[in-house]
Amino acid sequence: MSAAAGRRDAEPFPWEAVMHAGFCLLRLSPDVFWRLTPVEFFAMTGGLRPRRPEMARDGLEGLMERFPDGVAYGLEEG
């Protein structure tokens, strides 16, 4: 089985979002946009910035304990 045959459920490339980022947000000319390599575009849109570490489960549980749903909005029962 070829690699391409195993990718039947792959999502289509998000051209609309990529072109919106390039033309509207970065304000690139069509000539510049279409000459970019994928890595250059990825870098221009912030893809090479270091990522913050994700919150672990215990961190989420601590926030949920400190800020329970409804309390800030006066929605608690009773």
N, CA, C, O and CB atoms as a CASP TS submission, in Angstrom:
PFRMAT TS
TARGET T0000
AUTHOR 0000-0000-0000
METHOD Language model
MODEL 1
PARENT N/A
ATOM      1  N   MET     1       0.857  -1.182   0.000  1.00  0.00           N
ATOM      2  CA  MET     1       0.000   0.000   0.000  1.00  0.00           C
ATOM      3  C   MET     1       0.899   1.239   0.000  1.00  0.00           C
ATOM      4  O   MET     1       1.822   1.336   0.809  1.00  0.00           O
ATOM      5  CB  MET     1      -0.973   0.001   1.237  1.00  0.00           C
ATOM      6  N   SER     2       0.639   2.158  -0.878  1.00  0.00           N
ATOM      7  CA  SER     2       1.463   3.360  -0.966  1.00  0.00           C
ATOM      8  C   SER     2       1.103   4.338   0.136  1.00  0.00           C
ATOM      9  O   SER     2       0.037   4.236   0.743  1.00  0.00           O
ATOM     10  CB  SER     2       1.303   4.025  -2.334  1.00  0.00           C
ATOM     11  N   ALA     3       1.992   5.286   0.393  1.00  0.00           N
ATOM     12  CA  ALA     3       1.749   6.311   1.415  1.00  0.00           C
ATOM     13  C   ALA     3       0.546   7.164   1.055  1.00  0.00           C
ATOM     14  O   ALA     3      -0.222   7.557   1.933  1.00  0.00           O
ATOM     15  CB  ALA     3       2.984   7.199   1.592  1.00  0.00           C
ATOM     16  N   ALA     4       0.376   7.453  -0.222  1.00  0.00           N
ATOM     17  CA  ALA     4      -0.755   8.285  -0.653  1.00  0.00           C
ATOM     18  C   ALA     4      -2.079   7.561  -0.438  1.00  0.00           C
ATOM     19  O   ALA     4      -3.081   8.194  -0.107  1.00  0.00           O
ATOM     20  CB  ALA     4      -0.604   8.675  -2.133  1.00  0.00           C
ATOM     21  N   ALA     5      -2.096   6.257  -0.621  1.00  0.00           N
ATOM     22  CA  ALA     5      -3.324   5.491  -0.455  1.00  0.00           C
ATOM     23  C   ALA     5      -3.773   5.482   1.005  1.00  0.00           C
ATOM     24  O   ALA     5      -4.971   5.394   1.276  1.00  0.00           O
ATOM     25  CB  ALA     5      -3.128   4.059  -0.955  1.00  0.00           C
ATOM     26  N   GLY     6      -2.853   5.571   1.934  1.00  0.00           N
ATOM     27  CA  GLY     6      -3.186   5.566   3.351  1.00  0.00           C
ATOM     28  C   GLY     6      -3.653   6.909   3.877  1.00  0.00           C
ATOM     29  O   GLY     6      -3.965   7.014   5.063  1.00  0.00           O
ATOM     30  N   ARG     7      -3.716   7.950   3.037  1.00  0.00           N
ATOM     31  CA  ARG     7      -4.065   9.299   3.498  1.00  0.00           C
ATOM     32  C   ARG     7      -5.429   9.743   2.975  1.00  0.00           C
ATOM     33  O   ARG     7      -5.604  10.919   2.657  1.00  0.00           O
ATOM     34  CB  ARG     7      -2.996  10.297   3.060  1.00  0.00           C
ATOM     35  N   ARG     8      -6.366   8.864   2.882  1.00  0.00           N
ATOM     36  CA  ARG     8      -7.682   9.194   2.338  1.00  0.00           C
ATOM     37  C   ARG     8      -8.468  10.146   3.225  1.00  0.00           C
ATOM     38  O   ARG     8      -9.313  10.892   2.729  1.00  0.00           O
ATOM     39  CB  ARG     8      -8.476   7.937   2.129  1.00  0.00           C
ATOM     40  N   ASP     9      -8.208  10.135   4.513  1.00  0.00           N
ATOM     41  CA  ASP     9      -8.938  10.982   5.433  1.00  0.00           C
ATOM     42  C   ASP     9      -8.220  12.303   5.722  1.00  0.00           C
ATOM     43  O   ASP     9      -8.616  13.033   6.631  1.00  0.00           O
ATOM     44  CB  ASP     9      -9.174  10.242   6.717  1.00  0.00           C
ATOM     45  N   ALA    10      -7.180  12.614   4.964  1.00  0.00           N
ATOM     46  CA  ALA    10      -6.419  13.848   5.172  1.00  0.00           C
ATOM     47  C   ALA    10      -7.293  15.064   4.881  1.00  0.00           C
ATOM     48  O   ALA    10      -8.093  15.062   3.945  1.00  0.00           O
ATOM     49  CB  ALA    10      -5.158  13.867   4.280  1.00  0.00           C
ATOM     50  N   GLU    11      -7.126  16.093   5.692  1.00  0.00           N
ATOM     51  CA  GLU    11      -7.871  17.339   5.502  1.00  0.00           C
ATOM     52  C   GLU    11      -7.332  18.075   4.280  1.00  0.00           C
ATOM     53  O   GLU    11      -6.134  18.008   4.004  1.00  0.00           O
ATOM     54  CB  GLU    11      -7.780  18.238   6.766  1.00  0.00           C
ATOM     55  N   PRO    12      -8.191  18.775   3.547  1.00  0.00           N
ATOM     56  CA  PRO    12      -7.699  19.561   2.411  1.00  0.00           C
ATOM     57  C   PRO    12      -6.865  20.740   2.915  1.00  0.00           C
ATOM     58  O   PRO    12      -7.063  21.224   4.030  1.00  0.00           O
ATOM     59  CB  PRO    12      -8.883  20.066   1.537  1.00  0.00           C
ATOM     60  N   PHE    13      -5.950  21.182   2.094  1.00  0.00           N
ATOM     61  CA  PHE    13      -5.101  22.305   2.475  1.00  0.00           C
ATOM     62  C   PHE    13      -5.959  23.557   2.668  1.00  0.00           C
ATOM     63  O   PHE    13      -6.824  23.837   1.838  1.00  0.00           O
ATOM     64  CB  PHE    13      -4.004  22.552   1.407  1.00  0.00           C
ATOM     65  N   PRO    14      -5.737  24.317   3.747  1.00  0.00           N
ATOM     66  CA  PRO    14      -6.576  25.492   4.048  1.00  0.00           C
ATOM     67  C   PRO    14      -6.181  26.730   3.244  1.00  0.00           C
ATOM     68  O   PRO    14      -5.719  27.720   3.812  1.00  0.00           O
ATOM     69  CB  PRO    14      -6.498  25.814   5.529  1.00  0.00           C
ATOM     70  N   TRP    15      -6.361  26.677   1.923  1.00  0.00           N
ATOM     71  CA  TRP    15      -5.938  27.788   1.061  1.00  0.00           C
ATOM     72  C   TRP    15      -6.562  29.113   1.465  1.00  0.00           C
ATOM     73  O   TRP    15      -5.883  30.140   1.454  1.00  0.00           O
ATOM     74  CB  TRP    15      -6.288  27.489  -0.377  1.00  0.00           C
ATOM     75  N   GLU    16      -7.844  29.112   1.822  1.00  0.00           N
ATOM     76  CA  GLU    16      -8.518  30.362   2.171  1.00  0.00           C
ATOM     77  C   GLU    16      -7.845  31.040   3.367  1.00  0.00           C
ATOM     78  O   GLU    16      -7.616  32.249   3.342  1.00  0.00           O
ATOM     79  CB  GLU    16      -9.998  30.099   2.479  1.00  0.00           C
ATOM     80  N   ALA    17      -7.532  30.281   4.397  1.00  0.00           N
ATOM     81  CA  ALA    17      -6.883  30.846   5.583  1.00  0.00           C
ATOM     82  C   ALA    17      -5.462  31.308   5.274  1.00  0.00           C
ATOM     83  O   ALA    17      -5.033  32.361   5.747  1.00  0.00           O
ATOM     84  CB  ALA    17      -6.862  29.817   6.717  1.00  0.00           C
ATOM     85  N   VAL    18      -4.738  30.532   4.490  1.00  0.00           N
ATOM     86  CA  VAL    18      -3.355  30.889   4.150  1.00  0.00           C
ATOM     87  C   VAL    18      -3.319  32.151   3.295  1.00  0.00           C
ATOM     88  O   VAL    18      -2.498  33.038   3.532  1.00  0.00           O
ATOM     89  CB  VAL    18      -2.661  29.725   3.409  1.00  0.00           C
ATOM     90  N   MET    19      -4.195  32.239   2.309  1.00  0.00           N
ATOM     91  CA  MET    19      -4.216  33.437   1.464  1.00  0.00           C
ATOM     92  C   MET    19      -4.700  34.650   2.253  1.00  0.00           C
ATOM     93  O   MET    19      -4.223  35.761   2.022  1.00  0.00           O
ATOM     94  CB  MET    19      -5.114  33.213   0.235  1.00  0.00           C
ATOM     95  N   HIS    20      -5.631  34.459   3.170  1.00  0.00           N
ATOM     96  CA  HIS    20      -6.073  35.578   4.014  1.00  0.00           C
ATOM     97  C   HIS    20      -4.907  36.098   4.854  1.00  0.00           C
ATOM     98  O   HIS    20      -4.698  37.308   4.949  1.00  0.00           O
ATOM     99  CB  HIS    20      -7.246  35.143   4.933  1.00  0.00           C
ATOM    100  N   ALA    21      -4.154  35.188   5.459  1.00  0.00           N
ATOM    101  CA  ALA    21      -3.003  35.603   6.262  1.00  0.00           C
ATOM    102  C   ALA    21      -1.972  36.332   5.406  1.00  0.00           C
ATOM    103  O   ALA    21      -1.445  37.369   5.810  1.00  0.00           O
ATOM    104  CB  ALA    21      -2.357  34.387   6.942  1.00  0.00           C
ATOM    105  N   GLY    22      -1.689  35.795   4.231  1.00  0.00           N
ATOM    106  CA  GLY    22      -0.677  36.403   3.366  1.00  0.00           C
ATOM    107  C   GLY    22      -1.088  37.745   2.791  1.00  0.00           C
ATOM    108  O   GLY    22      -0.328  38.711   2.857  1.00  0.00           O
ATOM    109  N   PHE    23      -2.280  37.813   2.230  1.00  0.00           N
ATOM    110  CA  PHE    23      -2.712  39.035   1.551  1.00  0.00           C
ATOM    111  C   PHE    23      -3.287  40.080   2.503  1.00  0.00           C
ATOM    112  O   PHE    23      -2.990  41.267   2.366  1.00  0.00           O
ATOM    113  CB  PHE    23      -3.738  38.698   0.505  1.00  0.00           C
ATOM    114  N   CYS    24      -4.105  39.654   3.465  1.00  0.00           N
ATOM    115  CA  CYS    24      -4.796  40.623   4.328  1.00  0.00           C
ATOM    116  C   CYS    24      -4.014  40.980   5.584  1.00  0.00           C
ATOM    117  O   CYS    24      -3.913  42.157   5.930  1.00  0.00           O
ATOM    118  CB  CYS    24      -6.141  40.080   4.726  1.00  0.00           C
ATOM    119  N   LEU    25      -3.458  39.986   6.270  1.00  0.00           N
ATOM    120  CA  LEU    25      -2.767  40.263   7.522  1.00  0.00           C
ATOM    121  C   LEU    25      -1.321  40.708   7.298  1.00  0.00           C
ATOM    122  O   LEU    25      -0.863  41.680   7.898  1.00  0.00           O
ATOM    123  CB  LEU    25      -2.797  39.035   8.410  1.00  0.00           C
ATOM    124  N   LEU    26      -0.609  39.990   6.432  1.00  0.00           N
ATOM    125  CA  LEU    26       0.783  40.360   6.152  1.00  0.00           C
ATOM    126  C   LEU    26       0.896  41.390   5.034  1.00  0.00           C
ATOM    127  O   LEU    26       1.952  41.996   4.853  1.00  0.00           O
ATOM    128  CB  LEU    26       1.586  39.126   5.786  1.00  0.00           C
ATOM    129  N   ARG    27      -0.181  41.589   4.288  1.00  0.00           N
ATOM    130  CA  ARG    27      -0.234  42.550   3.188  1.00  0.00           C
ATOM    131  C   ARG    27       0.860  42.309   2.131  1.00  0.00           C
ATOM    132  O   ARG    27       1.511  43.239   1.656  1.00  0.00           O
ATOM    133  CB  ARG    27      -0.109  43.960   3.740  1.00  0.00           C
ATOM    134  N   LEU    28       1.031  41.048   1.792  1.00  0.00           N
ATOM    135  CA  LEU    28       2.008  40.678   0.775  1.00  0.00           C
ATOM    136  C   LEU    28       1.408  40.884  -0.608  1.00  0.00           C
ATOM    137  O   LEU    28       0.203  40.724  -0.804  1.00  0.00           O
ATOM    138  CB  LEU    28       2.467  39.214   0.958  1.00  0.00           C
ATOM    139  N   SER    29       2.243  41.235  -1.547  1.00  0.00           N
ATOM    140  CA  SER    29       1.773  41.299  -2.927  1.00  0.00           C
ATOM    141  C   SER    29       1.627  39.862  -3.427  1.00  0.00           C
ATOM    142  O   SER    29       2.278  38.961  -2.897  1.00  0.00           O
ATOM    143  CB  SER    29       2.758  42.132  -3.841  1.00  0.00           C
ATOM    144  N   PRO    30       0.789  39.634  -4.431  1.00  0.00           N
ATOM    145  CA  PRO    30       0.653  38.277  -4.957  1.00  0.00           C
ATOM    146  C   PRO    30       1.992  37.687  -5.414  1.00  0.00           C
ATOM    147  O   PRO    30       2.251  36.500  -5.214  1.00  0.00           O
ATOM    148  CB  PRO    30      -0.329  38.271  -6.116  1.00  0.00           C
ATOM    149  N   ASP    31       2.840  38.517  -6.025  1.00  0.00           N
ATOM    150  CA  ASP    31       4.139  38.035  -6.492  1.00  0.00           C
ATOM    151  C   ASP    31       4.980  37.518  -5.329  1.00  0.00           C
ATOM    152  O   ASP    31       5.567  36.439  -5.414  1.00  0.00           O
ATOM    153  CB  ASP    31       4.890  39.150  -7.232  1.00  0.00           C
ATOM    154  N   VAL    32       5.039  38.280  -4.253  1.00  0.00           N
ATOM    155  CA  VAL    32       5.832  37.867  -3.088  1.00  0.00           C
ATOM    156  C   VAL    32       5.204  36.630  -2.443  1.00  0.00           C
ATOM    157  O   VAL    32       5.902  35.676  -2.102  1.00  0.00           O
ATOM    158  CB  VAL    32       5.938  39.025  -2.053  1.00  0.00           C
ATOM    159  N   PHE    33       3.883  36.658  -2.279  1.00  0.00           N
ATOM    160  CA  PHE    33       3.188  35.532  -1.650  1.00  0.00           C
ATOM    161  C   PHE    33       3.477  34.213  -2.370  1.00  0.00           C
ATOM    162  O   PHE    33       3.841  33.227  -1.730  1.00  0.00           O
ATOM    163  CB  PHE    33       1.680  35.792  -1.626  1.00  0.00           C
ATOM    164  N   TRP    34       3.318  34.189  -3.691  1.00  0.00           N
ATOM    165  CA  TRP    34       3.463  32.936  -4.429  1.00  0.00           C
ATOM    166  C   TRP    34       4.911  32.490  -4.577  1.00  0.00           C
ATOM    167  O   TRP    34       5.161  31.342  -4.944  1.00  0.00           O
ATOM    168  CB  TRP    34       2.846  33.076  -5.787  1.00  0.00           C
ATOM    169  N   ARG    35       5.870  33.370  -4.301  1.00  0.00           N
ATOM    170  CA  ARG    35       7.281  32.987  -4.364  1.00  0.00           C
ATOM    171  C   ARG    35       7.816  32.459  -3.026  1.00  0.00           C
ATOM    172  O   ARG    35       8.914  31.904  -2.972  1.00  0.00           O
ATOM    173  CB  ARG    35       8.111  34.175  -4.808  1.00  0.00           C
ATOM    174  N   LEU    36       7.039  32.631  -1.947  1.00  0.00           N
ATOM    175  CA  LEU    36       7.484  32.162  -0.630  1.00  0.00           C
ATOM    176  C   LEU    36       7.535  30.639  -0.588  1.00  0.00           C
ATOM    177  O   LEU    36       6.714  29.952  -1.196  1.00  0.00           O
ATOM    178  CB  LEU    36       6.551  32.691   0.475  1.00  0.00           C
ATOM    179  N   THR    37       8.517  30.134   0.142  1.00  0.00           N
ATOM    180  CA  THR    37       8.524  28.702   0.424  1.00  0.00           C
ATOM    181  C   THR    37       7.587  28.468   1.611  1.00  0.00           C
ATOM    182  O   THR    37       7.291  29.408   2.348  1.00  0.00           O
ATOM    183  CB  THR    37       9.986  28.174   0.727  1.00  0.00           C
ATOM    184  N   PRO    38       7.124  27.256   1.805  1.00  0.00           N
ATOM    185  CA  PRO    38       6.285  26.986   2.975  1.00  0.00           C
ATOM    186  C   PRO    38       6.975  27.350   4.298  1.00  0.00           C
ATOM    187  O   PRO    38       6.322  27.842   5.219  1.00  0.00           O
ATOM    188  CB  PRO    38       5.893  25.520   2.993  1.00  0.00           C
ATOM    189  N   VAL    39       8.279  27.114   4.397  1.00  0.00           N
ATOM    190  CA  VAL    39       9.003  27.453   5.627  1.00  0.00           C
ATOM    191  C   VAL    39       9.051  28.962   5.829  1.00  0.00           C
ATOM    192  O   VAL    39       8.894  29.431   6.956  1.00  0.00           O
ATOM    193  CB  VAL    39      10.432  26.880   5.588  1.00  0.00           C
ATOM    194  N   GLU    40       9.264  29.730   4.771  1.00  0.00           N
ATOM    195  CA  GLU    40       9.270  31.190   4.889  1.00  0.00           C
ATOM    196  C   GLU    40       7.909  31.702   5.345  1.00  0.00           C
ATOM    197  O   GLU    40       7.827  32.567   6.216  1.00  0.00           O
ATOM    198  CB  GLU    40       9.658  31.840   3.550  1.00  0.00           C
ATOM    199  N   PHE    41       6.848  31.170   4.758  1.00  0.00           N
ATOM    200  CA  PHE    41       5.504  31.592   5.156  1.00  0.00           C
ATOM    201  C   PHE    41       5.238  31.209   6.606  1.00  0.00           C
ATOM    202  O   PHE    41       4.688  32.006   7.366  1.00  0.00           O
ATOM    203  CB  PHE    41       4.439  30.965   4.232  1.00  0.00           C
ATOM    204  N   PHE    42       5.618  30.014   6.989  1.00  0.00           N
ATOM    205  CA  PHE    42       5.452  29.544   8.361  1.00  0.00           C
ATOM    206  C   PHE    42       6.166  30.474   9.340  1.00  0.00           C
ATOM    207  O   PHE    42       5.623  30.811  10.392  1.00  0.00           O
ATOM    208  CB  PHE    42       5.984  28.109   8.505  1.00  0.00           C
ATOM    209  N   ALA    43       7.387  30.888   8.988  1.00  0.00           N
ATOM    210  CA  ALA    43       8.146  31.807   9.848  1.00  0.00           C
ATOM    211  C   ALA    43       7.476  33.174   9.918  1.00  0.00           C
ATOM    212  O   ALA    43       7.414  33.776  10.990  1.00  0.00           O
ATOM    213  CB  ALA    43       9.587  31.955   9.336  1.00  0.00           C
ATOM    214  N   MET    44       6.980  33.666   8.802  1.00  0.00           N
ATOM    215  CA  MET    44       6.344  34.986   8.768  1.00  0.00           C
ATOM    216  C   MET    44       5.065  35.027   9.588  1.00  0.00           C
ATOM    217  O   MET    44       4.691  36.087  10.091  1.00  0.00           O
ATOM    218  CB  MET    44       6.043  35.384   7.338  1.00  0.00           C
ATOM    219  N   THR    45       4.396  33.907   9.730  1.00  0.00           N
ATOM    220  CA  THR    45       3.150  33.865  10.486  1.00  0.00           C
ATOM    221  C   THR    45       3.362  33.426  11.934  1.00  0.00           C
ATOM    222  O   THR    45       2.398  33.134  12.642  1.00  0.00           O
ATOM    223  CB  THR    45       2.169  32.934   9.810  1.00  0.00           C
ATOM    224  N   GLY    46       4.616  33.379  12.374  1.00  0.00           N
ATOM    225  CA  GLY    46       4.907  33.092  13.777  1.00  0.00           C
ATOM    226  C   GLY    46       5.104  31.634  14.110  1.00  0.00           C
ATOM    227  O   GLY    46       5.204  31.279  15.285  1.00  0.00           O
ATOM    228  N   GLY    47       5.162  30.790  13.119  1.00  0.00           N
ATOM    229  CA  GLY    47       5.278  29.359  13.377  1.00  0.00           C
ATOM    230  C   GLY    47       6.603  28.912  13.958  1.00  0.00           C
ATOM    231  O   GLY    47       6.692  27.806  14.491  1.00  0.00           O
ATOM    232  N   LEU    48       7.630  29.732  13.873  1.00  0.00           N
ATOM    233  CA  LEU    48       8.940  29.332  14.400  1.00  0.00           C
ATOM    234  C   LEU    48       9.211  29.879  15.798  1.00  0.00           C
ATOM    235  O   LEU    48      10.270  29.624  16.372  1.00  0.00           O
ATOM    236  CB  LEU    48      10.033  29.794  13.462  1.00  0.00           C
ATOM    237  N   ARG    49       8.251  30.634  16.351  1.00  0.00           N
ATOM    238  CA  ARG    49       8.432  31.136  17.713  1.00  0.00           C
ATOM    239  C   ARG    49       8.384  29.973  18.695  1.00  0.00           C
ATOM    240  O   ARG    49       7.675  28.992  18.470  1.00  0.00           O
ATOM    241  CB  ARG    49       7.352  32.192  18.063  1.00  0.00           C
ATOM    242  N   PRO    50       9.138  30.087  19.785  1.00  0.00           N
ATOM    243  CA  PRO    50       9.061  29.021  20.799  1.00  0.00           C
ATOM    244  C   PRO    50       7.654  28.957  21.385  1.00  0.00           C
ATOM    245  O   PRO    50       7.014  29.987  21.597  1.00  0.00           O
ATOM    246  CB  PRO    50      10.106  29.255  21.930  1.00  0.00           C
ATOM    247  N   ARG    51       7.185  27.762  21.641  1.00  0.00           N
ATOM    248  CA  ARG    51       5.862  27.581  22.231  1.00  0.00           C
ATOM    249  C   ARG    51       5.968  27.549  23.744  1.00  0.00           C
ATOM    250  O   ARG    51       6.921  27.007  24.304  1.00  0.00           O
ATOM    251  CB  ARG    51       5.202  26.293  21.714  1.00  0.00           C
ATOM    252  N   ARG    52       4.979  28.136  24.393  1.00  0.00           N
ATOM    253  CA  ARG    52       4.913  28.045  25.848  1.00  0.00           C
ATOM    254  C   ARG    52       4.537  26.626  26.224  1.00  0.00           C
ATOM    255  O   ARG    52       3.816  25.952  25.488  1.00  0.00           O
ATOM    256  CB  ARG    52       3.895  29.066  26.436  1.00  0.00           C
ATOM    257  N   PRO    53       5.024  26.171  27.368  1.00  0.00           N
ATOM    258  CA  PRO    53       4.623  24.822  27.780  1.00  0.00           C
ATOM    259  C   PRO    53       3.123  24.783  28.064  1.00  0.00           C
ATOM    260  O   PRO    53       2.553  25.746  28.576  1.00  0.00           O
ATOM    261  CB  PRO    53       5.419  24.371  29.031  1.00  0.00           C
ATOM    262  N   GLU    54       2.506  23.684  27.731  1.00  0.00           N
ATOM    263  CA  GLU    54       1.076  23.537  27.966  1.00  0.00           C
ATOM    264  C   GLU    54       0.817  23.293  29.444  1.00  0.00           C
ATOM    265  O   GLU    54       1.668  22.762  30.157  1.00  0.00           O
ATOM    266  CB  GLU    54       0.498  22.390  27.118  1.00  0.00           C
ATOM    267  N   MET    55      -0.359  23.684  29.891  1.00  0.00           N
ATOM    268  CA  MET    55      -0.729  23.508  31.280  1.00  0.00           C
ATOM    269  C   MET    55      -0.987  22.033  31.558  1.00  0.00           C
ATOM    270  O   MET    55      -1.673  21.353  30.794  1.00  0.00           O
ATOM    271  CB  MET    55      -1.965  24.354  31.627  1.00  0.00           C
ATOM    272  N   ALA    56      -0.428  21.552  32.660  1.00  0.00           N
ATOM    273  CA  ALA    56      -0.671  20.175  33.067  1.00  0.00           C
ATOM    274  C   ALA    56      -2.037  20.074  33.745  1.00  0.00           C
ATOM    275  O   ALA    56      -2.624  21.087  34.125  1.00  0.00           O
ATOM    276  CB  ALA    56       0.450  19.675  34.014  1.00  0.00           C
ATOM    277  N   ARG    57      -2.526  18.875  33.889  1.00  0.00           N
ATOM    278  CA  ARG    57      -3.850  18.645  34.480  1.00  0.00           C
ATOM    279  C   ARG    57      -3.958  19.245  35.879  1.00  0.00           C
ATOM    280  O   ARG    57      -4.986  19.833  36.214  1.00  0.00           O
ATOM    281  CB  ARG    57      -4.149  17.147  34.537  1.00  0.00           C
ATOM    282  N   ASP    58      -2.917  19.109  36.702  1.00  0.00           N
ATOM    283  CA  ASP    58      -2.993  19.655  38.062  1.00  0.00           C
ATOM    284  C   ASP    58      -3.081  21.177  38.056  1.00  0.00           C
ATOM    285  O   ASP    58      -3.699  21.758  38.948  1.00  0.00           O
ATOM    286  CB  ASP    58      -1.782  19.211  38.877  1.00  0.00           C
ATOM    287  N   GLY    59      -2.477  21.831  37.072  1.00  0.00           N
ATOM    288  CA  GLY    59      -2.598  23.279  36.946  1.00  0.00           C
ATOM    289  C   GLY    59      -4.022  23.695  36.598  1.00  0.00           C
ATOM    290  O   GLY    59      -4.541  24.669  37.143  1.00  0.00           O
ATOM    291  N   LEU    60      -4.653  22.949  35.683  1.00  0.00           N
ATOM    292  CA  LEU    60      -6.032  23.216  35.318  1.00  0.00           C
ATOM    293  C   LEU    60      -6.959  22.998  36.512  1.00  0.00           C
ATOM    294  O   LEU    60      -7.850  23.808  36.765  1.00  0.00           O
ATOM    295  CB  LEU    60      -6.453  22.329  34.145  1.00  0.00           C
ATOM    296  N   GLU    61      -6.750  21.911  37.240  1.00  0.00           N
ATOM    297  CA  GLU    61      -7.583  21.633  38.401  1.00  0.00           C
ATOM    298  C   GLU    61      -7.428  22.713  39.467  1.00  0.00           C
ATOM    299  O   GLU    61      -8.396  23.067  40.139  1.00  0.00           O
ATOM    300  CB  GLU    61      -7.236  20.268  38.983  1.00  0.00           C
ATOM    301  N   GLY    62      -6.210  23.239  39.623  1.00  0.00           N
ATOM    302  CA  GLY    62      -5.993  24.326  40.570  1.00  0.00           C
ATOM    303  C   GLY    62      -6.750  25.584  40.177  1.00  0.00           C
ATOM    304  O   GLY    62      -7.333  26.254  41.030  1.00  0.00           O
ATOM    305  N   LEU    63      -6.744  25.907  38.886  1.00  0.00           N
ATOM    306  CA  LEU    63      -7.505  27.075  38.417  1.00  0.00           C
ATOM    307  C   LEU    63      -9.005  26.862  38.587  1.00  0.00           C
ATOM    308  O   LEU    63      -9.729  27.783  38.965  1.00  0.00           O
ATOM    309  CB  LEU    63      -7.185  27.367  36.943  1.00  0.00           C
ATOM    310  N   MET    64      -9.464  25.655  38.311  1.00  0.00           N
ATOM    311  CA  MET    64     -10.890  25.361  38.461  1.00  0.00           C
ATOM    312  C   MET    64     -11.314  25.468  39.929  1.00  0.00           C
ATOM    313  O   MET    64     -12.435  25.882  40.224  1.00  0.00           O
ATOM    314  CB  MET    64     -11.211  23.953  37.914  1.00  0.00           C
ATOM    315  N   GLU    65     -10.430  25.101  40.833  1.00  0.00           N
ATOM    316  CA  GLU    65     -10.728  25.201  42.258  1.00  0.00           C
ATOM    317  C   GLU    65     -10.755  26.666  42.710  1.00  0.00           C
ATOM    318  O   GLU    65     -11.616  27.065  43.495  1.00  0.00           O
ATOM    319  CB  GLU    65      -9.693  24.409  43.075  1.00  0.00           C
ATOM    320  N   ARG    66      -9.812  27.453  42.212  1.00  0.00           N
ATOM    321  CA  ARG    66      -9.748  28.872  42.582  1.00  0.00           C
ATOM    322  C   ARG    66     -10.858  29.687  41.942  1.00  0.00           C
ATOM    323  O   ARG    66     -11.343  30.647  42.540  1.00  0.00           O
ATOM    324  CB  ARG    66      -8.407  29.453  42.192  1.00  0.00           C
ATOM    325  N   PHE    67     -11.266  29.322  40.737  1.00  0.00           N
ATOM    326  CA  PHE    67     -12.264  30.081  39.984  1.00  0.00           C
ATOM    327  C   PHE    67     -13.358  29.142  39.478  1.00  0.00           C
ATOM    328  O   PHE    67     -13.419  28.859  38.282  1.00  0.00           O
ATOM    329  CB  PHE    67     -11.605  30.834  38.800  1.00  0.00           C
ATOM    330  N   PRO    68     -14.218  28.659  40.367  1.00  0.00           N
ATOM    331  CA  PRO    68     -15.259  27.730  39.923  1.00  0.00           C
ATOM    332  C   PRO    68     -16.267  28.404  38.993  1.00  0.00           C
ATOM    333  O   PRO    68     -16.519  29.605  39.092  1.00  0.00           O
ATOM    334  CB  PRO    68     -15.982  27.143  41.128  1.00  0.00           C
ATOM    335  N   ASP    69     -16.832  27.616  38.098  1.00  0.00           N
ATOM    336  CA  ASP    69     -17.836  28.129  37.159  1.00  0.00           C
ATOM    337  C   ASP    69     -19.013  28.751  37.897  1.00  0.00           C
ATOM    338  O   ASP    69     -19.477  28.217  38.905  1.00  0.00           O
ATOM    339  CB  ASP    69     -18.331  27.008  36.239  1.00  0.00           C
ATOM    340  N   GLY    70     -19.490  29.877  37.391  1.00  0.00           N
ATOM    341  CA  GLY    70     -20.673  30.502  37.930  1.00  0.00           C
ATOM    342  C   GLY    70     -20.425  31.525  39.012  1.00  0.00           C
ATOM    343  O   GLY    70     -21.209  32.466  39.142  1.00  0.00           O
ATOM    344  N   VAL    71     -19.372  31.386  39.795  1.00  0.00           N
ATOM    345  CA  VAL    71     -19.144  32.291  40.918  1.00  0.00           C
ATOM    346  C   VAL    71     -18.881  33.722  40.454  1.00  0.00           C
ATOM    347  O   VAL    71     -19.415  34.667  41.035  1.00  0.00           O
ATOM    348  CB  VAL    71     -17.974  31.797  41.755  1.00  0.00           C
ATOM    349  N   ALA    72     -18.082  33.886  39.436  1.00  0.00           N
ATOM    350  CA  ALA    72     -17.738  35.225  38.953  1.00  0.00           C
ATOM    351  C   ALA    72     -18.945  35.937  38.341  1.00  0.00           C
ATOM    352  O   ALA    72     -18.977  37.165  38.265  1.00  0.00           O
ATOM    353  CB  ALA    72     -16.614  35.139  37.925  1.00  0.00           C
ATOM    354  N   TYR    73     -19.924  35.165  37.912  1.00  0.00           N
ATOM    355  CA  TYR    73     -21.076  35.746  37.235  1.00  0.00           C
ATOM    356  C   TYR    73     -22.338  35.728  38.089  1.00  0.00           C
ATOM    357  O   TYR    73     -23.419  36.075  37.614  1.00  0.00           O
ATOM    358  CB  TYR    73     -21.331  35.015  35.949  1.00  0.00           C
ATOM    359  N   GLY    74     -22.201  35.324  39.350  1.00  0.00           N
ATOM    360  CA  GLY    74     -23.362  35.270  40.230  1.00  0.00           C
ATOM    361  C   GLY    74     -24.344  34.193  39.834  1.00  0.00           C
ATOM    362  O   GLY    74     -25.548  34.358  40.029  1.00  0.00           O
ATOM    363  N   LEU    75     -23.856  33.082  39.277  1.00  0.00           N
ATOM    364  CA  LEU    75     -24.726  32.025  38.801  1.00  0.00           C
ATOM    365  C   LEU    75     -24.795  30.827  39.743  1.00  0.00           C
ATOM    366  O   LEU    75     -25.444  29.829  39.428  1.00  0.00           O
ATOM    367  CB  LEU    75     -24.271  31.576  37.456  1.00  0.00           C
ATOM    368  N   GLU    76     -24.131  30.915  40.898  1.00  0.00           N
ATOM    369  CA  GLU    76     -24.114  29.770  41.798  1.00  0.00           C
ATOM    370  C   GLU    76     -25.532  29.504  42.316  1.00  0.00           C
ATOM    371  O   GLU    76     -26.334  30.421  42.496  1.00  0.00           O
ATOM    372  CB  GLU    76     -23.131  30.011  42.976  1.00  0.00           C
ATOM    373  N   GLU    77     -25.806  28.228  42.548  1.00  0.00           N
ATOM    374  CA  GLU    77     -27.146  27.832  42.992  1.00  0.00           C
ATOM    375  C   GLU    77     -27.316  28.120  44.467  1.00  0.00           C
ATOM    376  O   GLU    77     -26.350  28.146  45.230  1.00  0.00           O
ATOM    377  CB  GLU    77     -27.401  26.344  42.710  1.00  0.00           C
ATOM    378  N   GLY    78     -28.572  28.339  44.857  1.00  0.00           N
ATOM    379  CA  GLY    78     -28.845  28.474  46.284  1.00  0.00           C
ATOM    380  C   GLY    78     -29.465  29.733  46.682  1.00  0.00           C
ATOM    381  O   GLY    78     -29.735  29.941  47.865  1.00  0.00           O
TER
END
